[in-house]
Amino acid sequence: MAKTATLRAAAVAAAAAIMLPLAACGGNGGGAGGSAGSSPHAATGTPVTRQQAGRIVTGRYGGQVKSIEPDHEQGRPTWEVEVENSREGRIEADVAKNTGRILAVEKD
């Protein structure tokens, strides 16, 4: 009985270790312009850094970050992340600074 509980706890810990990085990157499989889903930044109120914004976009679309600049989208402060060689080609994505959500994506 104790062995089953130990194995179950190990399986839950392994699943959490896999899912946590996906949640941090908005890995809900949404497409261009979709919401990134729940974000740890929304829950804690911690602002998203420039580097985190780049990782959020490349985590969803792949590619390499070319530039990241402060911007505004839908009346919100954002990071405009320019990425090349993504699965969508060259893109610009606006990441909300306060939530980490991808608010808009444009193909160049």
C-alpha positions, 0 to 999 in steps of 0.5 A, a space after each residue: 500500500 505504501 509503495 503504491 502511494 510512493 509511486 503515485 506521488 512520484 508520478 504526480 511530481 513528474 507530471 508537474 515538472 513537465 507541465 510547469 514549464 509549458 504553463 510558464 510559456 503559455 503552452 496551451 497550443 493556441 494559434 497566432 493571436 491566441 491567448 497564452 492561457 493562465 500565467 504565473 505572472 497574472 497570479 503573482 503580479 510580477 511583471 514580465 521581463 524582456 527576456 521572459 517575453 522572448 522565451 514565451 514567444 519562442 516557446 510557442 512559435 520556435 525561432 530566434 529572437 531578433 529584437 525586443 522593444 517596449 510597446 503598447 497593444 490594446 491599451 496595455 504595456 507590452 513587449 514587442 518581440 520580433 522573431 525570425 525562423 519561427 514555425 510561422 516564418 518571421 513574426 512580431 508578437 506583443 506580450 503583455 508585460 503584466 500577464 505574459 499573455 501573447 496579445 497579438 501576432 503579425 507575420 512579416 
